[in-house]
Amino acid sequence: MSGRLAIIGLGPGNEAQVTPEASRAVAQATLFYGYKPYVDRLDLRPDQTRIASDNREELARAKEALEKAVEGHSVAVVSGGDPGVFAMAAAVCEAIESGPEAWKALDIEIVPGITAMLAVAARIGAPLGHDFCAISLSDNLKPWDLIELRLLAAAGAGFVVALYNPISKSRPWQLGRAFEALAAILPGTVPVIFGRAAGRPDERIEVCLLADAKPEMADMATCIIVGSTETRIIRRSDRPALVYTPRAATRPK
């Protein structure tokens, strides 16, 4: 019996933002592995089973899912957002690279989803309208000095920067340090967007200037977009402001 493994992006949490392709992949699987808040989103049939785990168990989760797929099961590993953006697709690939040959022979499908920075950007305008990058502030798998180096390089090159995993109880200081690093390169008038739970009932979208950005304005459910010197705010009387980065750019000074 030949098994298969689908790695599925469930989007930012709004049911309407789950793609038809992701819904089809969910319907075809019988075993579902993922971080508990993500597998809890699934409305499963009686013949489908969820196996939840902690968010720091990605590699162990990937290996268990691959083992079940080799046994002949139709397995899904689910991620919030897109599985290829700081999520499970990379963990599964890492496990396959160092794992047994049987894992390399599996039918693997990676199903994309709407990632957090896209959901946040859509709620506020077009801050990603020109060149941008995404940086995770988690130092679980890379040292903080490398994160800081990348922040400085991105800001100096004129990229809009989307910040993932900005703050947690175990990492309360990184976001403040990130703002300090960015402020060393960028003027305080650069727009900063705090997008919490974009598209969900508890959504909160806030826009401020870099000079006014504070770590306490974010939690782990927040994706932060820091504009470039080109990013603009359009004020609109009784309607929410639009934030966008023009398609054309000048060389950073």
MOCORTA-V765827 format. One record per run of one state. SS is the DSSP state (H for helix, E for strand, C for the rest). FROM is the first residue (numbers start at 1). TO is the last residue. If there is no record, write none. Layout:
BEGIN
ss->(SS | SS)
from->(FROM | FROM)
to->(TO | TO)
END
This chain:
BEGIN
ss->(C | E | C | E | C | H | C | H | C | E | H | C | E | C | H | C | E | C | E | C | H | C | H | C | E | C | H | E | C | E | C | H | C | E | C | H | C | E | C | E | H | C | H | C | E | C | E | C | E | C)
from->(1 | 4 | 10 | 11 | 12 | 15 | 18 | 20 | 29 | 31 | 36 | 40 | 49 | 54 | 58 | 71 | 74 | 80 | 81 | 82 | 88 | 99 | 101 | 105 | 107 | 112 | 116 | 125 | 127 | 132 | 137 | 144 | 157 | 160 | 165 | 174 | 184 | 191 | 197 | 204 | 210 | 213 | 215 | 218 | 222 | 227 | 231 | 237 | 239 | 246)
to->(3 | 9 | 10 | 11 | 14 | 17 | 19 | 28 | 30 | 35 | 39 | 48 | 53 | 57 | 70 | 73 | 79 | 80 | 81 | 87 | 98 | 100 | 104 | 106 | 111 | 115 | 124 | 126 | 131 | 136 | 143 | 156 | 159 | 164 | 173 | 183 | 190 | 196 | 203 | 209 | 212 | 214 | 217 | 221 | 226 | 230 | 236 | 238 | 245 | 253)
END
